[in-house]
């Protein structure tokens, strides 16, 4: 899939607003996105219904400050924390529960945090909520059967949040999937209508502008994703490699923004199999 907007071929500043919007519109770029999303939501509802004991646990004062926890029989099992995507302004944790089915089937605990969406929260506030959620999990996870090492993961906007919160002391490693790691171009698109990014946020919340965190971070993308997302993934890995920080770059051949997800959802998925390697 190609939009013809590869940054190597055209200067971002020369693009029209329509072209800039198209460059980040994953739903429009993938014809079957609505069908894939609907199937994920149905499967996630079934997964939550099958594991109902630790759902919607509050970690903060706002409506979406809730955890869904999926412990295993071993409280010391490693735990994947998965942050949902939606460009920081759509979706909910409930609709992504099935994505941790693969790790859970392999004996991993799993946890999904909710967070307040833009425009009801700024991106600064959203990042702070994820850090607050991790504080809560470190303090209260053991009484819900989750006390093992945490790998922080997320997809799309969740990939950005995973990279931003990798430095949290409770986190041992990270897996950022199809993330946005440079926010500057976002301000020039339809996405900023709700985000209203400031200069300070672009500087302080773009992982590509920040020092590399000295923890393993796997960075995954589909080779059929939109060019800016491919470029961000490659650039963040290169930046971390230059700083001698660990973690692989994982290009999934032929995958787009949505067909990446089964690689974590499935027990034999590429990303599911990567998780234990991040913990050594």
Secondary structure, 3 states (H helix, E strand, C coil): CCCCCCCCCCCHHHCCHHHHHHHCCHHHHCCCHHHHHHHHHHHHHHHHHHCCCCCCEECCCCCCCEEEEECCCCCCCCEEEEECCCCCCCCCHHHHHHHHHHHHHCCCEEEEECCCCCCCCCHHHHHHHHHHHHHHHHHHHHHHCCCCCEEEEEECHHHHHHHHCCCCCCEEEEEEECCCCCCHHHHHCCCHHHHCCCHHHHHHCCHHHCCCCCCEEEEEEECCCCHHHHHHHHHHHHHHHHCCCCCCEEEECCCCCCCCCHHHHCCCCHHHHHHHHHCC
